[in-house]
């Protein structure tokens, strides 16, 4: 999604993310795996934001 951005713009944007890194597909996939597993058996009705702490 950000591969078309100039390097300086992308680096400046990443600095605004609390975890200081771009999200990866694996971040979303790991959340899905957790939610599909028995580990999330007591999780109900939640909105889970996979955003590195960056909320809009």
C-alpha distance matrix in Angstrom:
0.0 3.8 5.8 7.4 8.7 12.2 13.2 15.5 13.2 10.7 14.0 15.5 12.8 13.1 16.9 16.7 15.6 19.0 18.2 16.9 14.0 10.4 10.4 10.5 11.1 14.7 14.9 14.6 16.7 19.3 19.7 20.3 22.8 24.5 24.9 26.2 28.7 32.1 30.9 29.5 32.8 33.7 30.3 30.6 29.1 26.3 22.9 20.9 17.9 15.6 14.3 15.9 18.4 16.3 17.8 17.4
3.8 0.0 3.8 5.4 5.4 8.7 9.5 11.7 9.6 7.1 10.5 12.1 9.9 10.5 14.1 14.5 14.0 17.5 16.9 14.9 12.3 9.2 10.6 11.4 13.0 16.2 16.1 16.6 18.9 21.0 21.5 22.7 25.0 26.5 27.1 28.8 30.9 34.2 32.7 31.4 34.9 35.6 32.3 32.7 31.2 28.2 24.7 22.5 19.2 16.8 14.8 15.6 18.0 15.8 17.7 17.4
5.8 3.8 0.0 3.8 5.6 8.0 8.7 11.9 10.8 8.5 11.5 13.9 12.6 12.8 16.3 17.3 16.9 20.3 19.2 16.9 14.1 11.2 12.7 12.6 14.1 17.1 17.8 18.5 20.3 22.5 23.5 24.5 26.4 28.2 29.2 30.4 32.5 35.9 34.5 33.6 37.0 38.0 34.9 35.5 34.2 31.2 27.9 25.5 22.4 19.7 17.9 18.5 21.2 19.2 21.4 21.2
7.4 5.4 3.8 0.0 3.8 6.5 8.8 11.6 10.1 9.2 12.6 14.4 13.3 14.5 17.7 18.4 18.7 22.3 21.8 19.3 16.9 14.1 15.8 16.1 17.4 20.6 21.1 21.5 23.4 25.8 26.5 27.4 29.6 31.4 32.0 33.4 35.6 39.0 37.7 36.5 39.9 40.8 37.4 37.8 36.2 33.3 29.8 27.8 24.5 22.2 20.2 21.0 23.3 20.8 22.6 21.8
8.7 5.4 5.6 3.8 0.0 3.8 6.3 8.2 6.4 6.0 9.5 10.8 10.0 11.8 14.6 15.4 16.2 19.9 19.8 17.0 15.2 12.9 15.3 16.4 18.4 21.3 21.2 21.9 24.3 26.3 26.8 28.1 30.4 31.7 32.4 34.2 36.2 39.5 37.8 36.6 40.1 40.6 37.2 37.7 36.0 32.9 29.3 27.3 23.8 21.6 19.0 19.5 21.4 18.8 20.7 19.9
12.2 8.7 8.0 6.5 3.8 0.0 3.8 5.6 5.4 6.3 8.7 10.1 10.8 12.4 14.6 16.1 17.4 20.9 20.8 17.6 16.1 14.6 17.5 18.7 21.1 23.8 23.7 24.8 27.1 28.8 29.5 31.1 33.1 34.4 35.3 37.1 39.0 42.2 40.4 39.3 42.9 43.4 40.1 40.7 39.1 35.8 32.3 30.1 26.6 24.3 21.5 21.4 23.2 20.7 23.0 22.3
13.2 9.5 8.7 8.8 6.3 3.8 0.0 3.8 5.5 5.2 6.1 8.6 9.9 10.6 12.5 14.7 15.8 19.0 18.5 15.1 13.7 12.9 16.2 17.4 20.3 22.4 22.3 24.0 26.2 27.5 28.4 30.3 32.0 33.1 34.5 36.3 37.9 41.0 38.9 38.2 41.9 42.3 39.2 40.2 38.8 35.4 32.1 29.6 26.1 23.5 20.7 20.0 21.9 19.9 22.6 22.5
15.5 11.7 11.9 11.6 8.2 5.6 3.8 0.0 3.8 5.5 5.2 6.2 8.6 10.0 10.8 13.1 15.0 18.0 18.2 14.6 14.2 14.1 17.6 19.5 22.5 24.6 23.9 25.7 28.2 29.2 29.8 32.0 33.9 34.6 35.8 38.0 39.5 42.4 40.1 39.3 42.9 43.1 39.9 40.8 39.4 35.9 32.5 30.1 26.5 24.2 21.0 20.1 21.5 19.3 21.9 21.7
13.2 9.6 10.8 10.1 6.4 5.4 5.5 3.8 0.0 3.8 5.5 5.2 6.2 8.7 10.1 11.2 13.3 16.7 17.3 14.1 13.7 12.8 16.1 18.2 21.1 23.5 22.5 23.8 26.6 27.8 28.1 30.1 32.3 33.0 33.9 36.1 37.9 40.8 38.6 37.4 41.0 41.0 37.7 38.3 36.6 33.2 29.7 27.6 23.9 21.9 18.7 18.3 19.5 16.8 19.0 18.4
10.7 7.1 8.5 9.2 6.0 6.3 5.2 5.5 3.8 0.0 3.8 5.4 5.0 6.2 8.7 10.2 11.1 14.6 14.6 11.4 10.3 9.2 12.5 14.5 17.5 19.7 18.9 20.4 23.0 24.2 24.6 26.7 28.7 29.5 30.6 32.7 34.4 37.3 35.2 34.1 37.8 38.0 34.7 35.6 34.1 30.7 27.3 24.9 21.3 18.9 15.9 15.4 17.1 14.8 17.5 17.4
14.0 10.5 11.5 12.6 9.5 8.7 6.1 5.2 5.5 3.8 0.0 3.8 5.4 5.1 6.4 9.1 10.3 13.2 13.1 9.5 9.2 9.5 13.2 15.5 18.9 20.6 19.5 21.5 24.2 24.8 25.4 27.8 29.6 30.0 31.4 33.7 35.0 37.8 35.3 34.5 38.3 38.4 35.3 36.4 35.2 31.6 28.4 25.7 22.2 19.8 16.6 15.2 16.8 15.0 18.1 18.6
15.5 12.1 13.9 14.4 10.8 10.1 8.6 6.2 5.2 5.4 3.8 0.0 3.8 5.5 5.3 7.0 9.5 12.4 13.4 10.1 10.9 11.4 14.8 17.7 21.0 22.7 21.2 22.9 25.9 26.5 26.5 29.1 31.1 31.2 32.3 34.9 36.3 38.9 36.4 35.3 38.9 38.7 35.5 36.4 34.9 31.3 28.0 25.7 22.0 20.1 16.6 15.4 16.1 13.9 16.6 16.7
12.8 9.9 12.6 13.3 10.0 10.8 9.9 8.6 6.2 5.0 5.4 3.8 0.0 3.8 5.4 5.4 7.2 10.7 11.8 9.2 9.4 9.0 12.0 15.1 18.2 20.1 18.4 19.7 22.9 23.6 23.4 25.8 28.1 28.3 29.1 31.7 33.3 36.0 33.5 32.2 35.8 35.6 32.2 33.0 31.3 27.8 24.4 22.2 18.5 16.8 13.2 12.6 13.4 10.8 13.3 13.4
13.1 10.5 12.8 14.5 11.8 12.4 10.6 10.0 8.7 6.2 5.1 5.5 3.8 0.0 3.8 5.3 5.3 8.5 8.6 5.6 5.7 6.3 9.6 12.7 16.1 17.6 15.8 17.7 20.7 21.0 21.1 23.8 25.7 25.8 27.0 29.6 30.9 33.5 30.9 29.9 33.6 33.5 30.4 31.5 30.3 26.6 23.5 20.9 17.3 15.1 11.7 10.2 11.6 10.0 13.3 14.4
16.9 14.1 16.3 17.7 14.6 14.6 12.5 10.8 10.1 8.7 6.4 5.3 5.4 3.8 0.0 3.8 5.5 7.5 8.6 5.5 7.7 9.6 12.7 16.0 19.5 20.5 18.4 20.5 23.6 23.4 23.4 26.3 28.1 27.8 29.1 31.9 32.9 35.2 32.4 31.5 35.1 34.7 31.7 32.9 31.7 28.0 25.0 22.4 18.9 17.1 13.6 11.5 11.9 10.6 13.8 15.0
16.7 14.5 17.3 18.4 15.4 16.1 14.7 13.1 11.2 10.2 9.1 7.0 5.4 5.3 3.8 0.0 3.8 6.3 8.7 7.1 9.3 10.3 12.7 16.3 19.5 20.7 18.1 19.7 23.1 23.1 22.4 25.3 27.5 26.9 27.7 30.8 32.0 34.2 31.4 30.1 33.6 32.9 29.7 30.6 29.1 25.4 22.4 20.2 16.6 15.4 11.7 10.2 9.7 7.6 10.4 11.4
15.6 14.0 16.9 18.7 16.2 17.4 15.8 15.0 13.3 11.1 10.3 9.5 7.2 5.3 5.5 3.8 0.0 3.8 5.5 5.1 6.8 7.8 9.6 13.3 16.4 17.3 14.5 16.2 19.6 19.4 18.7 21.7 23.8 23.1 24.1 27.1 28.3 30.5 27.7 26.4 30.0 29.5 26.3 27.4 26.2 22.5 19.5 17.0 13.5 11.9 8.4 6.5 6.6 5.3 8.9 10.9
19.0 17.5 20.3 22.3 19.9 20.9 19.0 18.0 16.7 14.6 13.2 12.4 10.7 8.5 7.5 6.3 3.8 0.0 3.8 5.4 8.1 10.2 11.4 14.9 18.0 18.2 15.0 17.0 20.2 19.3 18.5 21.9 23.6 22.4 23.6 26.8 27.5 29.3 26.2 25.2 28.7 27.9 25.1 26.5 25.6 21.8 19.3 16.6 13.6 12.3 9.2 6.3 5.4 6.2 9.6 12.4
18.2 16.9 19.2 21.8 19.8 20.8 18.5 18.2 17.3 14.6 13.1 13.4 11.8 8.6 8.6 8.7 5.5 3.8 0.0 3.8 5.6 8.3 9.3 12.4 15.6 15.3 12.4 15.0 17.8 16.6 16.4 19.9 21.2 20.2 21.9 24.9 25.3 27.3 24.3 23.7 27.4 27.0 24.3 26.1 25.6 21.9 19.6 16.4 13.6 11.4 9.0 5.4 6.6 8.3 11.9 15.0
16.9 14.9 16.9 19.3 17.0 17.6 15.1 14.6 14.1 11.4 9.5 10.1 9.2 5.6 5.5 7.1 5.1 5.4 3.8 0.0 3.8 7.1 9.5 12.6 16.2 16.4 14.1 16.8 19.6 18.9 19.1 22.3 23.7 23.2 24.9 27.7 28.3 30.5 27.6 27.0 30.8 30.6 27.8 29.5 28.8 25.1 22.5 19.4 16.3 13.9 11.1 8.0 9.5 9.8 13.6 15.9
14.0 12.3 14.1 16.9 15.2 16.1 13.7 14.2 13.7 10.3 9.2 10.9 9.4 5.7 7.7 9.3 6.8 8.1 5.6 3.8 0.0 3.8 6.4 9.1 12.8 13.2 11.5 14.3 16.8 16.5 17.2 20.1 21.4 21.4 23.2 25.7 26.5 29.0 26.4 26.0 29.7 30.0 27.2 28.8 28.2 24.6 21.9 18.7 15.6 12.6 10.3 7.8 10.5 10.7 14.4 16.5
10.4 9.2 11.2 14.1 12.9 14.6 12.9 14.1 12.8 9.2 9.5 11.4 9.0 6.3 9.6 10.3 7.8 10.2 8.3 7.1 3.8 0.0 3.8 6.5 10.0 11.4 10.0 12.1 14.8 15.3 15.9 18.3 20.0 20.6 22.0 24.2 25.5 28.4 26.1 25.4 29.1 29.6 26.6 27.9 27.0 23.6 20.6 17.5 14.4 11.2 9.1 8.0 11.1 10.6 13.8 15.5
10.4 10.6 12.7 15.8 15.3 17.5 16.2 17.6 16.1 12.5 13.2 14.8 12.0 9.6 12.7 12.7 9.6 11.4 9.3 9.5 6.4 3.8 0.0 3.8 6.9 8.2 6.5 8.4 11.1 11.8 12.3 14.6 16.4 17.0 18.4 20.5 21.9 24.9 22.8 22.0 25.7 26.3 23.3 24.6 23.9 20.6 17.7 14.5 11.7 8.2 7.1 7.0 10.5 10.5 13.2 15.2
10.5 11.4 12.6 16.1 16.4 18.7 17.4 19.5 18.2 14.5 15.5 17.7 15.1 12.7 16.0 16.3 13.3 14.9 12.4 12.6 9.1 6.5 3.8 0.0 3.8 5.2 5.4 7.3 8.9 10.2 11.6 13.3 14.6 16.0 17.6 19.1 20.5 23.8 22.1 21.6 25.2 26.4 23.6 25.0 24.6 21.6 19.0 15.8 13.6 9.9 10.1 10.2 13.9 14.1 16.6 18.4
11.1 13.0 14.1 17.4 18.4 21.1 20.3 22.5 21.1 17.5 18.9 21.0 18.2 16.1 19.5 19.5 16.4 18.0 15.6 16.2 12.8 10.0 6.9 3.8 0.0 3.8 5.4 5.5 6.2 8.6 10.1 10.8 12.3 14.4 15.6 16.6 18.4 21.9 20.8 20.2 23.5 25.1 22.3 23.5 23.2 20.6 18.2 15.2 13.7 10.3 11.5 12.5 16.0 16.3 18.1 19.7
14.7 16.2 17.1 20.6 21.3 23.8 22.4 24.6 23.5 19.7 20.6 22.7 20.1 17.6 20.5 20.7 17.3 18.2 15.3 16.4 13.2 11.4 8.2 5.2 3.8 0.0 3.8 5.4 4.7 5.8 8.4 9.5 10.0 11.9 13.9 14.8 16.0 19.4 18.1 18.0 21.5 23.2 20.9 22.6 22.9 20.2 18.4 15.1 14.1 10.6 12.4 12.7 16.2 17.3 19.4 21.5
14.9 16.1 17.8 21.1 21.2 23.7 22.3 23.9 22.5 18.9 19.5 21.2 18.4 15.8 18.4 18.1 14.5 15.0 12.4 14.1 11.5 10.0 6.5 5.4 5.4 3.8 0.0 3.8 5.5 5.3 6.5 8.9 10.1 10.9 12.6 14.5 15.6 18.7 16.9 16.3 20.0 21.2 18.6 20.3 20.4 17.4 15.5 11.9 10.7 7.1 9.0 9.2 12.6 14.0 16.0 18.5
14.6 16.6 18.5 21.5 21.9 24.8 24.0 25.7 23.8 20.4 21.5 22.9 19.7 17.7 20.5 19.7 16.2 17.0 15.0 16.8 14.3 12.1 8.4 7.3 5.5 5.4 3.8 0.0 3.8 5.5 5.2 6.3 8.7 10.0 10.7 12.4 14.4 17.6 16.3 15.2 18.5 19.8 16.9 18.1 17.9 15.3 13.2 10.1 9.4 6.4 9.2 10.8 13.7 14.6 15.8 17.8
16.7 18.9 20.3 23.4 24.3 27.1 26.2 28.2 26.6 23.0 24.2 25.9 22.9 20.7 23.6 23.1 19.6 20.2 17.8 19.6 16.8 14.8 11.1 8.9 6.2 4.7 5.5 3.8 0.0 3.8 5.4 5.0 6.2 8.6 9.9 10.5 12.3 15.8 15.1 14.5 17.7 19.7 17.3 18.8 19.1 17.0 15.5 12.6 12.7 10.0 12.9 14.2 17.1 18.3 19.5 21.6
19.3 21.0 22.5 25.8 26.3 28.8 27.5 29.2 27.8 24.2 24.8 26.5 23.6 21.0 23.4 23.1 19.4 19.3 16.6 18.9 16.5 15.3 11.8 10.2 8.6 5.8 5.3 5.5 3.8 0.0 3.8 5.4 5.0 6.2 8.6 9.8 10.5 13.7 12.3 12.3 15.7 17.6 15.6 17.7 18.6 16.3 15.4 12.1 12.6 9.9 13.0 13.4 16.2 18.1 19.6 22.2
19.7 21.5 23.5 26.5 26.8 29.5 28.4 29.8 28.1 24.6 25.4 26.5 23.4 21.1 23.4 22.4 18.7 18.5 16.4 19.1 17.2 15.9 12.3 11.6 10.1 8.4 6.5 5.2 5.4 3.8 0.0 3.8 5.4 5.1 6.2 8.6 9.9 12.8 11.2 10.1 13.6 15.0 12.5 14.3 15.0 12.5 11.6 8.5 9.5 7.7 11.3 12.4 14.6 16.5 17.3 19.9
20.3 22.7 24.5 27.4 28.1 31.1 30.3 32.0 30.1 26.7 27.8 29.1 25.8 23.8 26.3 25.3 21.7 21.9 19.9 22.3 20.1 18.3 14.6 13.3 10.8 9.5 8.9 6.3 5.0 5.4 3.8 0.0 3.8 5.4 5.1 6.1 8.6 12.0 11.5 10.2 13.1 15.1 12.7 14.0 14.7 13.0 12.4 10.1 11.6 10.3 14.0 15.7 17.8 19.3 19.7 21.9
22.8 25.0 26.4 29.6 30.4 33.1 32.0 33.9 32.3 28.7 29.6 31.1 28.1 25.7 28.1 27.5 23.8 23.6 21.2 23.7 21.4 20.0 16.4 14.6 12.3 10.0 10.1 8.7 6.2 5.0 5.4 3.8 0.0 3.8 5.5 5.1 6.1 9.8 9.6 9.5 12.3 14.9 13.4 15.4 16.9 15.5 15.5 13.0 14.7 13.1 16.6 17.6 19.9 21.8 22.6 25.1
24.5 26.5 28.2 31.4 31.7 34.4 33.1 34.6 33.0 29.5 30.0 31.2 28.3 25.8 27.8 26.9 23.1 22.4 20.2 23.2 21.4 20.6 17.0 16.0 14.4 11.9 10.9 10.0 8.6 6.2 5.1 5.4 3.8 0.0 3.8 5.4 5.1 7.9 6.5 6.3 9.6 11.8 10.4 13.0 14.9 13.3 13.9 11.4 13.5 12.5 16.0 16.7 18.5 20.9 21.5 24.3
24.9 27.1 29.2 32.0 32.4 35.3 34.5 35.8 33.9 30.6 31.4 32.3 29.1 27.0 29.1 27.7 24.1 23.6 21.9 24.9 23.2 22.0 18.4 17.6 15.6 13.9 12.6 10.7 9.9 8.6 6.2 5.1 5.5 3.8 0.0 3.8 5.5 7.9 7.5 5.3 8.1 10.1 8.1 9.9 11.6 10.6 11.5 9.9 12.7 12.6 16.3 17.7 19.1 21.1 21.1 23.5
26.2 28.8 30.4 33.4 34.2 37.1 36.3 38.0 36.1 32.7 33.7 34.9 31.7 29.6 31.9 30.8 27.1 26.8 24.9 27.7 25.7 24.2 20.5 19.1 16.6 14.8 14.5 12.4 10.5 9.8 8.6 6.1 5.1 5.4 3.8 0.0 3.8 6.9 8.2 7.2 8.7 11.7 10.6 12.1 14.0 13.7 14.7 13.4 16.0 15.6 19.4 20.8 22.5 24.4 24.5 26.7
28.7 30.9 32.5 35.6 36.2 39.0 37.9 39.5 37.9 34.4 35.0 36.3 33.3 30.9 32.9 32.0 28.3 27.5 25.3 28.3 26.5 25.5 21.9 20.5 18.4 16.0 15.6 14.4 12.3 10.5 9.9 8.6 6.1 5.1 5.5 3.8 0.0 3.8 5.3 6.0 7.4 10.8 10.8 13.1 15.8 15.4 16.8 15.2 17.9 17.3 21.0 21.8 23.5 25.8 26.2 28.8
32.1 34.2 35.9 39.0 39.5 42.2 41.0 42.4 40.8 37.3 37.8 38.9 36.0 33.5 35.2 34.2 30.5 29.3 27.3 30.5 29.0 28.4 24.9 23.8 21.9 19.4 18.7 17.6 15.8 13.7 12.8 12.0 9.8 7.9 7.9 6.9 3.8 0.0 3.8 5.4 5.1 8.7 9.9 12.6 15.9 16.0 18.1 16.9 19.9 19.7 23.4 24.0 25.3 27.9 28.1 30.8
30.9 32.7 34.5 37.7 37.8 40.4 38.9 40.1 38.6 35.2 35.3 36.4 33.5 30.9 32.4 31.4 27.7 26.2 24.3 27.6 26.4 26.1 22.8 22.1 20.8 18.1 16.9 16.3 15.1 12.3 11.2 11.5 9.6 6.5 7.5 8.2 5.3 3.8 0.0 3.8 5.6 7.9 8.7 12.2 15.3 14.7 16.7 15.0 17.8 17.6 21.0 21.3 22.3 25.2 25.6 28.6
29.5 31.4 33.6 36.5 36.6 39.3 38.2 39.3 37.4 34.1 34.5 35.3 32.2 29.9 31.5 30.1 26.4 25.2 23.7 27.0 26.0 25.4 22.0 21.6 20.2 18.0 16.3 15.2 14.5 12.3 10.1 10.2 9.5 6.3 5.3 7.2 6.0 5.4 3.8 0.0 3.8 5.5 5.2 8.5 11.5 11.0 13.3 12.1 15.3 15.7 19.2 20.0 20.8 23.4 23.3 26.0
32.8 34.9 37.0 39.9 40.1 42.9 41.9 42.9 41.0 37.8 38.3 38.9 35.8 33.6 35.1 33.6 30.0 28.7 27.4 30.8 29.7 29.1 25.7 25.2 23.5 21.5 20.0 18.5 17.7 15.7 13.6 13.1 12.3 9.6 8.1 8.7 7.4 5.1 5.6 3.8 0.0 3.8 5.7 8.2 11.8 12.4 15.3 14.9 18.4 19.2 22.7 23.7 24.2 26.7 26.3 28.9
33.7 35.6 38.0 40.8 40.6 43.4 42.3 43.1 41.0 38.0 38.4 38.7 35.6 33.5 34.7 32.9 29.5 27.9 27.0 30.6 30.0 29.6 26.3 26.4 25.1 23.2 21.2 19.8 19.7 17.6 15.0 15.1 14.9 11.8 10.1 11.7 10.8 8.7 7.9 5.5 3.8 0.0 3.8 6.4 10.1 10.8 14.1 14.2 17.8 19.2 22.4 23.3 23.3 25.8 25.1 27.7
30.3 32.3 34.9 37.4 37.2 40.1 39.2 39.9 37.7 34.7 35.3 35.5 32.2 30.4 31.7 29.7 26.3 25.1 24.3 27.8 27.2 26.6 23.3 23.6 22.3 20.9 18.6 16.9 17.3 15.6 12.5 12.7 13.4 10.4 8.1 10.6 10.8 9.9 8.7 5.2 5.7 3.8 0.0 3.8 7.0 7.1 10.3 10.5 14.2 15.8 19.0 20.3 20.2 22.5 21.6 24.0
30.6 32.7 35.5 37.8 37.7 40.7 40.2 40.8 38.3 35.6 36.4 36.4 33.0 31.5 32.9 30.6 27.4 26.5 26.1 29.5 28.8 27.9 24.6 25.0 23.5 22.6 20.3 18.1 18.8 17.7 14.3 14.0 15.4 13.0 9.9 12.1 13.1 12.6 12.2 8.5 8.2 6.4 3.8 0.0 3.8 5.7 9.3 10.8 14.5 16.8 19.8 21.7 21.3 23.1 21.6 23.6
29.1 31.2 34.2 36.2 36.0 39.1 38.8 39.4 36.6 34.1 35.2 34.9 31.3 30.3 31.7 29.1 26.2 25.6 25.6 28.8 28.2 27.0 23.9 24.6 23.2 22.9 20.4 17.9 19.1 18.6 15.0 14.7 16.9 14.9 11.6 14.0 15.8 15.9 15.3 11.5 11.8 10.1 7.0 3.8 0.0 3.8 6.9 9.6 13.0 15.8 18.6 20.9 20.2 21.5 19.5 21.0
26.3 28.2 31.2 33.3 32.9 35.8 35.4 35.9 33.2 30.7 31.6 31.3 27.8 26.6 28.0 25.4 22.5 21.8 21.9 25.1 24.6 23.6 20.6 21.6 20.6 20.2 17.4 15.3 17.0 16.3 12.5 13.0 15.5 13.3 10.6 13.7 15.4 16.0 14.7 11.0 12.4 10.8 7.1 5.7 3.8 0.0 3.8 6.0 9.4 12.4 15.0 17.2 16.4 17.8 16.0 17.9
22.9 24.7 27.9 29.8 29.3 32.3 32.1 32.5 29.7 27.3 28.4 28.0 24.4 23.5 25.0 22.4 19.5 19.3 19.6 22.5 21.9 20.6 17.7 19.0 18.2 18.4 15.5 13.2 15.5 15.4 11.6 12.4 15.5 13.9 11.5 14.7 16.8 18.1 16.7 13.3 15.3 14.1 10.3 9.3 6.9 3.8 0.0 3.8 6.3 9.7 11.9 14.6 13.9 14.8 12.9 14.5
20.9 22.5 25.5 27.8 27.3 30.1 29.6 30.1 27.6 24.9 25.7 25.7 22.2 20.9 22.4 20.2 17.0 16.6 16.4 19.4 18.7 17.5 14.5 15.8 15.2 15.1 11.9 10.1 12.6 12.1 8.5 10.1 13.0 11.4 9.9 13.4 15.2 16.9 15.0 12.1 14.9 14.2 10.5 10.8 9.6 6.0 3.8 0.0 3.8 6.4 9.1 11.4 11.3 12.7 11.8 14.1
17.9 19.2 22.4 24.5 23.8 26.6 26.1 26.5 23.9 21.3 22.2 22.0 18.5 17.3 18.9 16.6 13.5 13.6 13.6 16.3 15.6 14.4 11.7 13.6 13.7 14.1 10.7 9.4 12.7 12.6 9.5 11.6 14.7 13.5 12.7 16.0 17.9 19.9 17.8 15.3 18.4 17.8 14.2 14.5 13.0 9.4 6.3 3.8 0.0 3.8 5.6 8.4 8.4 9.2 8.5 10.9
15.6 16.8 19.7 22.2 21.6 24.3 23.5 24.2 21.9 18.9 19.8 20.1 16.8 15.1 17.1 15.4 11.9 12.3 11.4 13.9 12.6 11.2 8.2 9.9 10.3 10.6 7.1 6.4 10.0 9.9 7.7 10.3 13.1 12.5 12.6 15.6 17.3 19.7 17.6 15.7 19.2 19.2 15.8 16.8 15.8 12.4 9.7 6.4 3.8 0.0 3.8 6.2 7.9 8.9 9.7 12.3
14.3 14.8 17.9 20.2 19.0 21.5 20.7 21.0 18.7 15.9 16.6 16.6 13.2 11.7 13.6 11.7 8.4 9.2 9.0 11.1 10.3 9.1 7.1 10.1 11.5 12.4 9.0 9.2 12.9 13.0 11.3 14.0 16.6 16.0 16.3 19.4 21.0 23.4 21.0 19.2 22.7 22.4 19.0 19.8 18.6 15.0 11.9 9.1 5.6 3.8 0.0 3.8 5.3 5.4 7.0 9.7
15.9 15.6 18.5 21.0 19.5 21.4 20.0 20.1 18.3 15.4 15.2 15.4 12.6 10.2 11.5 10.2 6.5 6.3 5.4 8.0 7.8 8.0 7.0 10.2 12.5 12.7 9.2 10.8 14.2 13.4 12.4 15.7 17.6 16.7 17.7 20.8 21.8 24.0 21.3 20.0 23.7 23.3 20.3 21.7 20.9 17.2 14.6 11.4 8.4 6.2 3.8 0.0 3.8 5.5 8.5 11.7
18.4 18.0 21.2 23.3 21.4 23.2 21.9 21.5 19.5 17.1 16.8 16.1 13.4 11.6 11.9 9.7 6.6 5.4 6.6 9.5 10.5 11.1 10.5 13.9 16.0 16.2 12.6 13.7 17.1 16.2 14.6 17.8 19.9 18.5 19.1 22.5 23.5 25.3 22.3 20.8 24.2 23.3 20.2 21.3 20.2 16.4 13.9 11.3 8.4 7.9 5.3 3.8 0.0 3.8 6.2 9.8
16.3 15.8 19.2 20.8 18.8 20.7 19.9 19.3 16.8 14.8 15.0 13.9 10.8 10.0 10.6 7.6 5.3 6.2 8.3 9.8 10.7 10.6 10.5 14.1 16.3 17.3 14.0 14.6 18.3 18.1 16.5 19.3 21.8 20.9 21.1 24.4 25.8 27.9 25.2 23.4 26.7 25.8 22.5 23.1 21.5 17.8 14.8 12.7 9.2 8.9 5.4 5.5 3.8 0.0 3.8 6.7
17.8 17.7 21.4 22.6 20.7 23.0 22.6 21.9 19.0 17.5 18.1 16.6 13.3 13.3 13.8 10.4 8.9 9.6 11.9 13.6 14.4 13.8 13.2 16.6 18.1 19.4 16.0 15.8 19.5 19.6 17.3 19.7 22.6 21.5 21.1 24.5 26.2 28.1 25.6 23.3 26.3 25.1 21.6 21.6 19.5 16.0 12.9 11.8 8.5 9.7 7.0 8.5 6.2 3.8 0.0 3.8
17.4 17.4 21.2 21.8 19.9 22.3 22.5 21.7 18.4 17.4 18.6 16.7 13.4 14.4 15.0 11.4 10.9 12.4 15.0 15.9 16.5 15.5 15.2 18.4 19.7 21.5 18.5 17.8 21.6 22.2 19.9 21.9 25.1 24.3 23.5 26.7 28.8 30.8 28.6 26.0 28.9 27.7 24.0 23.6 21.0 17.9 14.5 14.1 10.9 12.3 9.7 11.7 9.8 6.7 3.8 0.0
